[in-house]
Amino acid sequence: MSALSLCIVAALVFTTGGCGRSRAEFERQLEFCTVAENNGLLEPAEEGCLAALSIAEVEKYESPVLSDLLYRLGRLARQQSHFGEAEERMRRSLELAEASGKPEPVAVRLAELALILAGQGRWQEGTRVLERASPLVDDLEGRDRNAAAGAFNLFSVRLRNLGDTETADAFARRLGEL
């Protein structure tokens, strides 16, 4: 590439933001999302994650990055009882995670989707989703493991109250293994 071509490319990158500036803005928005979420500020966290997702989609970031952002956005939406948005985001995240072939992101997304469905009173559908997650959760750690355990606990209690003691017992046993 000639020196003139390099100067033109450099000028375009500088004036349009280029990948460096986009990456810096992505990181800034992601950090804002994380700090806000860690402080229980769900709406600002969602705004930061949405801005980061927008950059990631425009810049065509890899699927795991998109999946992680969609997962976080789905979880934030669930915590705000925006179940329709939460379900849409989690299903998109799950689709990307399943394409990766790694069980850990799939397991935590299935557990979160089960909680989203429970929030909508869709316990039977949530039960089927959580059953799909069951063989995948052993390798989860930390926050992800706790989230999966919470889902198994919630479903165990609720299914027992609904009279499905067999599935409730299976989920309680699974909870005990976590």
N, C-alpha and C positions, 0 to 999 in steps of 0.2 A: 504494500500500500504506500502510495506516495505521501510526502510530507503534507501536501495540500489536502489530500483525502483525509489524513489523520486529523488535521486542523478542523475540517468540516465536520467530521464525526464527533470530535471533542466539543465543538460548538453546539451541535445538536443535542448531545448528551447533557451538556451544561444547561441549555435553555429549556429543554423539555423535562428535566428532572432525572432522566437516565436511570439505569438500574441501581446505581449507588445511592442516589437520593431516595428512590422508591424503597430500597431495602432499609435505609435508615428510618424512613417514615413508618414502614411496616414494623420494625423493631420498636419504635417509639409507641405506636398504637398498641402493640402486643404487651409492652411493659405497663402501659396505662391500664389495659384490661386486667392484667394480673394483679396490680396493686389495688385497683378498685374492687375486684372480686375478693381478694384476701381481706379487705376491710368491710365486706358485706354490702358494698354499693353496687347492687346488681344492674341497675339501669346504665350508669356510666361504664361499668364493665362491658355490658353488651354493646354500647356505642363503640368502645375501643376495639373490641373483637370484630364488630361489623366493618369498621374502617380497615382493620388488618386483613380481613377476608376479601374485601373489595380490591385491595392492592394485590393480594396473592392471586386472585382470579385474573386480574388484568395482566399481571406479570407472568402468569402461567407457572406458578410454583408447583412443586411436585405434589402428588396425591396425598401423601402422609401429612403434609402441612395443612392442606385444605380439610382433610378429615379431622385433624385435631381441632382446628378452628370451628368447624361445624359442630363437633362434639361439645366443645365449650359453650357455644352459642345455644345449643339444644338444652344443655344443663341449666344455663342461665335463664332461658325461657321457661323451663319447667319450674324453677324456683320462684318465678314470678307468676305462676299459674297461667302462662300463655301456652297451653298444651298443643294447639294446632301448629304454631310455629315450632315448638319444641319437637314435635313428632316429625315434621317435614325435615328439619335440620338433622335430626338424629338418623333418620332413614338414609339421607344423603351421605352422612358420615359413615354409617355402617356399610353402605355400598362401596365406598372407597376403601374402607378398612378390609372388607372381604376380598377385594381385588389384590390387596397386598400379600395375602397368604399367611400373615402372621396372626396367631390366635389371640394374643393379649389385647390388641385394640378391638378386635371383634367382640371378645367377652365383655369388656367394660361397656361397649356401646349397646350390646344386647341387654345388659342389666339396666342401663339407663333408659332404654326404650321401654322396658317392662314397667319401670316406675312412671314414665310418661303415660303409658296406657292405663295404669292404675289410677292416675290422677284424673283420667277421663271416665273412670268407672268401667273400663274395658278389661276386667279381671281375667276372663277366660283367654283372651288374646294375649294379655300380658303373661299369663301362666305359660302359654306355648313358647313365647319368646324367652322367658327365663329358663325353661327346660332346654332350649337350644344353647343357652349360655353355660349351663351346669357343667358339662365336661370340659369347658375351656377356662374356668376361673382359677384353677390351681396355681397357675404361674403369676397371677396378679399380686402386686405388692402395694403397700402403703394406702394412699387415698383410694386407689382403684379397687383394692381388695376390700376395704371398708365399705365402699359404695355397693359392691356386689353382695357383701354380707348383709347390708341394710335391705337390699331388695329381697333376698331370701327370707329374712326375718319378717318383713312386712307381708310378703305373700303367704308365708306359713301361718301367720296369725289370721289374716283375712280369709284364707281358704278354709281354715278350721271353723271360723264363724259362719262360713257359707255351707258347711257340711261336707266339704271335700277333704276328709281327714287323711286319706291315702296320700294325696299330693302334698298336703300340709306337712305330714310326717316326713315325706321325702325331702322337702325343702328344709325342714328343721334339721334333718340328718346332714344335709349338704352344708348348712350353716355351721354345724358343729365341726365339720371338717376344715372349715376356713379358719 
